Amino acid sequence: MSPRTHPRRTPLGCLLDGRGLLASLLLVATLVGCEAEEPPPPEVETEPGVVLLTVEQLTNAGITSIVVEPEEGMARLRVPGTVMPPDTAQVVAGSFVEGRVTRVLVMEGDRVRAGAPLVRIHSHELADAEREASAAEAQVAQSRSAADRGRRLHASGALSTEELERREVALAVAEAELRRAREILEHLSPEGGDVVIRAPRDGVVFGLEVAQGQAVLPGDPLVELGTDDVLWVVGGVPETAAGEIRLGGAAWVSFPARPGVEATGEVVGLGARVDPRLRTTALRVQLAEIPPGIRPGMLATVEVEAGPPIEGTRVPVDALQQVEGEPAVFLDEGEGRFRLLAVRPLARIGSEQLVEGIPAGSRVVATGGYTLRAVLEGFLGAEDPE
């Protein structure tokens, strides 16, 4: 019997062999899987309190930085106030007769010239003054006639010198009474049977204290006049801070009704007494220039320098961040690297904050600090800051 021969096995045949099939399939699956998966990227090591951003991320975050240097500044005290004309620029036109108002000729906000009619009052005093003036005119005419006749008689020797002098004195007295009566009548400024109250000066009508048909007495206020060429902002300073404010000091004023409108001024008055109810001292700031649209009666916020000078670094208020309850800023170290730096706030100066702890010449993040804080605290991913 011839020896048994076996067919030659190819590599494919070995793979298909029952004993090597499972191992071959596992090998193929392993090779395919290795080709599909990529090795994980190496992790970037960052220091605590440091945020790294790419150029594109910087653009998306809208981050801007400024270079800061230490300087001397003063704290500012913020107090609410009201825009008002100066006390010396306000006058009140009052009644000088007893009577009843027949007409109010102006309205609040009207501009008037000196001598302009404000209020008309029907008063019996006008009729009395007119009667006195008429009687005085008649007395003057009679006394003048008697004096003229006396001069002629005295010239002819028919009248004594003493009698002539008596007649001339009587004429002088009558003329004086007529002048007084006419002055009273002119003071009453009659018009159509009414007494007219006129503006004592140029100004703006700030308030009306009377209405048509109202009975008035001498001394009653009728119309409040003032000027808006010069305006004050009047507020109250807490008694604990009054000693830190100086007359002539600078002031900054904003207006809640006009966002974005600001003005500068000077402290022109500080009360000598404390309001026992509010525990404040009156503060008066005169505006250097009056912005358009600012009128008496508007609310305002005044900032005045208070206290001794303080040395520190000014940064925008938005640059100051609260990280874990502590104030801090972000330093721009260049190439998308930002480092958190703890600082100590010293004083608020308008829209800036005076702080301590920033090295001279540092670049501080002025805008975009909120985004960096969110990335640092994990609320935003560093790959997509907003």
C-alpha positions in Angstrom: 0.0 0.0 0.0 1.4 3.3 -1.0 2.1 5.9 1.7 -0.7 8.3 2.2 -0.1 11.8 0.8 -1.6 15.1 2.2 -2.4 18.2 0.2 -0.2 21.3 0.7 -1.7 23.9 3.0 -1.7 27.5 2.0 -1.8 30.4 4.5 -5.4 31.0 3.7 -6.1 27.4 4.4 -4.4 27.7 7.8 -6.7 30.7 8.6 -9.7 28.7 7.6 -8.6 25.7 9.5 -11.0 25.1 12.3 -8.4 25.2 15.0 -6.9 28.6 13.9 -10.2 30.3 12.8 -11.1 31.9 16.1 -7.6 33.1 16.7 -7.4 34.6 13.2 -10.7 36.4 13.6 -9.5 37.9 16.9 -6.3 39.0 15.3 -8.1 40.7 12.4 -10.5 42.5 14.7 -7.6 43.7 16.8 -5.7 45.1 13.8 -8.8 46.9 12.5 -9.6 48.4 15.9 -6.0 49.7 16.3 -6.2 51.4 12.9 -9.6 53.1 13.8 -8.7 54.6 17.2 -6.3 57.5 17.7 -4.2 57.9 20.7 -5.5 60.5 23.2 -4.0 64.0 23.0 -1.5 64.8 25.8 -3.1 66.7 28.6 -1.9 70.3 29.0 -0.6 71.1 32.4 -1.9 74.4 33.8 -1.1 76.2 37.0 -3.8 77.0 39.5 -5.4 80.3 38.8 -4.1 80.4 35.2 -6.4 80.4 32.1 -4.9 79.6 28.6 -6.8 80.8 25.5 -6.0 80.6 21.8 -6.1 83.6 19.4 -9.5 82.6 18.2 -10.7 82.1 21.7 -9.4 85.6 22.7 -11.4 87.1 19.8 -14.6 85.4 20.8 -14.1 86.4 24.4 -13.7 90.1 23.6 -10.9 90.5 26.1 -9.0 93.8 26.4 -6.2 94.8 28.7 -4.7 98.0 30.0 -1.3 98.8 31.5 -1.6 100.2 35.0 0.7 102.2 37.3 0.3 103.1 41.0 -1.0 106.6 41.7 -2.5 108.8 44.4 -6.3 109.1 44.6 -9.1 110.1 46.9 -12.1 108.2 47.9 -15.5 109.5 46.7 -18.7 109.7 48.6 -21.9 109.1 46.7 -25.0 110.9 47.9 -28.4 111.5 46.3 -29.5 115.1 45.5 -31.9 117.3 43.6 -31.2 119.9 41.0 -32.1 123.4 42.2 -31.4 127.0 41.5 -29.1 128.7 44.0 -30.8 130.1 47.1 -29.7 133.6 46.1 -31.3 133.3 42.6 -34.8 132.6 43.9 -37.4 135.2 44.6 -41.0 135.1 45.6 -43.5 137.6 44.2 -46.0 138.2 46.9 -49.2 140.2 47.4 -49.0 143.6 48.9 -52.8 144.2 49.0 -55.8 142.4 50.4 -58.2 141.2 47.7 -59.2 138.3 45.5 -57.2 136.9 42.6 -59.0 137.5 39.3 -56.4 135.9 37.0 -53.1 134.1 37.0 -51.2 135.2 34.0 -48.2 132.7 34.0 -47.7 129.0 34.2 -44.9 126.9 35.7 -41.9 126.8 33.4 -42.6 130.2 31.7 -39.7 132.5 31.2 -40.6 136.1 32.2 -38.8 139.5 32.0 -38.6 142.0 34.8 -41.9 143.9 35.0 -44.0 141.2 33.3 -47.5 140.8 34.8 -47.9 137.7 36.9 -51.2 137.9 38.8 -54.2 140.3 38.8 -56.0 141.0 42.1 -59.3 142.9 42.6 -58.8 145.0 45.7 -60.6 147.9 47.4 -57.2 149.4 48.1 -56.9 150.3 44.5 -60.2 152.3 44.6 -59.0 154.0 47.9 -55.7 154.9 46.2 -57.4 156.3 43.2 -59.7 158.4 45.4 -56.8 159.7 47.4 -54.9 160.6 44.2 -57.9 162.5 42.8 -58.4 164.4 46.1 -54.7 165.2 46.2 -54.8 166.6 42.6 -57.8 168.8 43.6 -56.0 170.0 46.7 -52.9 170.9 44.6 -55.0 172.8 42.1 -56.7 174.8 44.9 -53.4 175.5 46.7 -51.7 176.6 43.6 -54.5 179.0 42.7 -54.4 180.5 46.2 -50.6 180.9 46.1 -50.7 182.6 42.7 -53.4 185.1 43.9 -51.4 185.7 47.0 -48.3 186.6 45.0 -50.3 189.2 43.0 -51.8 190.7 46.1 -48.4 190.7 47.9 -46.9 192.5 44.9 -49.6 195.2 45.2 -49.1 195.5 49.0 -52.6 194.1 49.7 -51.2 190.8 51.3 -48.7 190.4 54.1 -45.5 188.4 53.6 -46.5 186.0 56.3 -49.8 185.1 54.5 -48.0 184.6 51.2 -45.6 182.2 52.9 -48.4 180.3 54.5 -50.1 179.8 51.1 -46.8 178.7 49.5 -46.3 176.1 52.3 -49.8 174.8 51.8 -49.1 174.4 48.1 -45.9 172.5 48.8 -47.7 170.2 51.2 -50.4 169.5 48.7 -47.9 168.7 46.0 -46.1 166.3 48.3 -49.4 164.5 49.1 -50.1 164.2 45.4 -46.7 162.6 44.7 -47.3 160.1 47.5 -50.7 159.3 46.2 -49.4 158.8 42.7 -46.5 156.6 43.9 -49.0 154.4 45.8 -51.2 154.2 42.7 -48.2 153.4 40.5 -47.1 150.7 43.0 -50.5 149.0 42.7 -49.9 148.9 38.9 -53.6 149.2 38.1 -55.0 147.6 35.0 -58.6 147.4 34.2 -59.6 148.0 37.8 -57.3 145.3 39.2 -54.0 145.4 41.0 -51.3 143.8 38.9 -48.4 141.9 40.6 -45.3 142.1 38.3 -42.1 140.1 38.1 -39.3 141.7 40.1 -36.6 140.3 37.9 -36.0 138.1 34.8 -36.4 134.4 35.5 -38.3 131.2 35.2 -41.6 130.5 37.0 -40.7 127.6 39.3 -44.0 127.5 41.2 -47.4 129.0 41.7 -48.7 129.5 45.2 -52.1 130.9 44.2 -55.1 130.1 42.0 -57.8 132.2 40.4 -60.6 133.2 42.8 -58.4 132.8 45.9 -58.5 135.5 48.6 -55.1 136.9 49.5 -53.6 139.1 52.2 -50.6 141.4 52.1 -47.4 139.2 52.3 -49.0 136.0 50.9 -46.7 134.3 48.4 -48.0 134.2 44.8 -45.3 133.2 42.3 -41.8 131.6 42.8 -39.2 132.8 40.4 -35.7 131.7 39.8 -33.0 131.3 37.2 -31.7 128.2 35.4 -28.5 130.0 34.2 -26.8 128.6 37.3 -27.9 125.4 39.0 -27.0 123.6 42.2 -27.3 120.0 43.2 -28.5 119.9 46.8 -28.1 116.7 48.9 -27.3 115.5 52.4 -24.0 114.1 53.6 -24.0 111.7 56.6 -22.7 113.4 59.7 -20.0 110.8 60.0 -18.5 111.8 56.6 -19.1 115.6 56.7 -15.7 116.3 58.2 -14.0 114.6 55.3 -15.4 117.0 52.6 -13.8 120.3 51.9 -15.3 123.5 50.3 -14.0 124.0 46.8 -13.5 120.3 46.3 -14.3 118.6 43.0 -17.6 116.9 42.4 -19.1 114.6 39.7 -22.8 114.5 39.0 -25.0 112.0 37.1 -28.7 112.0 36.5 -30.9 108.9 36.8 -33.4 110.3 34.3 -30.7 110.9 31.7 -28.4 107.8 31.6 -25.0 108.6 30.2 -25.3 112.4 30.9 -22.7 113.5 33.4 -21.4 116.9 34.7 -18.7 118.2 36.9 -19.0 120.7 39.7 -17.6 122.3 42.8 -18.6 122.0 46.5 -19.9 125.5 47.3 -21.7 124.9 50.5 -21.6 122.5 53.5 -24.2 123.0 56.2 -23.1 124.1 59.6 -25.7 122.0 61.4 -26.9 118.4 61.3 -30.5 117.5 60.5 -31.7 115.8 63.7 -34.1 113.5 61.8 -31.9 112.4 58.9 -28.5 112.8 60.6 -27.2 114.6 57.5 -25.5 117.9 56.7 -26.7 119.9 53.7 -24.3 119.7 50.7 -24.4 122.2 47.8 -22.6 121.5 44.5 -22.6 124.1 41.7 -22.5 122.7 38.2 -19.6 123.9 36.1 -21.8 123.5 32.9 -25.4 122.6 32.6 -25.9 119.6 30.2 -28.8 119.9 27.8 -32.1 118.7 29.2 -31.2 119.2 32.8 -33.8 121.2 34.7 -34.5 122.2 38.3 -36.3 119.5 40.3 -34.5 116.6 38.6 -32.9 113.9 40.7 -29.1 113.6 40.7 -26.3 111.5 42.2 -23.3 113.4 43.5 -19.8 112.1 44.1 -17.5 114.3 46.1 -13.9 113.7 47.2 -13.7 112.6 50.9 -10.9 111.7 53.2 -7.1 111.9 52.8 -5.3 110.9 49.6 -4.8 107.1 49.1 -2.0 105.4 47.0 -3.0 102.5 44.9 -3.8 101.4 41.3 -6.9 102.4 39.4 -8.7 99.7 37.5 -12.1 99.7 35.8 -14.9 98.5 38.1 -15.6 95.7 35.7 -12.1 94.5 36.0 -12.6 93.6 39.7 -13.9 90.0 40.1 -15.1 88.0 43.1 -13.5 84.6 43.0 -14.5 82.4 46.0 -15.7 85.5 47.8 -12.3 87.3 47.4 -11.7 90.3 45.2 -9.2 89.7 42.4 -8.2 90.8 38.9 -6.8 88.9 35.9 -3.3 89.8 34.7 -2.6 89.5 30.9 0.8 87.7 30.6 0.6 87.6 26.8 0.0 84.8 24.2 -3.4 84.0 25.7 -2.1 83.4 29.2 -4.1 85.1 32.1 -3.3 84.8 35.8 -5.6 85.5 38.7 -4.3 88.0 41.2 -5.9 88.7 44.6 -6.1 92.5 45.4 -7.5 94.7 48.2 -10.0 97.3 47.2 -9.3 100.8 48.7 -11.9 103.2 47.3 -14.4 103.6 44.6 -13.6 106.6 42.3 -16.4 107.1 39.8 -16.4 104.2 37.3 -13.0 103.0 38.6 -11.8 101.2 41.7 -8.6 102.0 43.5 -7.0 98.7 44.7 -3.8 97.6 46.3 -1.6 94.6 45.3 -1.0 95.1 41.5 2.7 95.4 40.5 3.6 98.5 38.6 3.4 98.1 34.8 1.1 95.1 34.9 -1.4 94.5 32.1 -4.8 94.1 33.7 -7.8 92.7 31.9 -10.3 95.6 31.6 -13.1 93.7 29.8 -13.8 90.0 29.5 -12.9 89.2 33.1 -16.3 87.6 33.7 -15.5 85.2 30.9 -12.1 84.3 32.3 -13.7 83.8 35.8 -16.3 81.5 34.3 -13.7 79.4 32.5 -11.6 79.2 35.7 -14.5 78.1 37.8 -15.6 75.6 35.2 -18.9 77.2 34.1 -17.5 77.6 30.6 -15.0 75.4 28.8 -11.7 76.9 27.9 -12.3 75.7 24.3 -15.3 77.9 23.8 -15.3 81.0 26.0 -18.1 83.5 25.3 
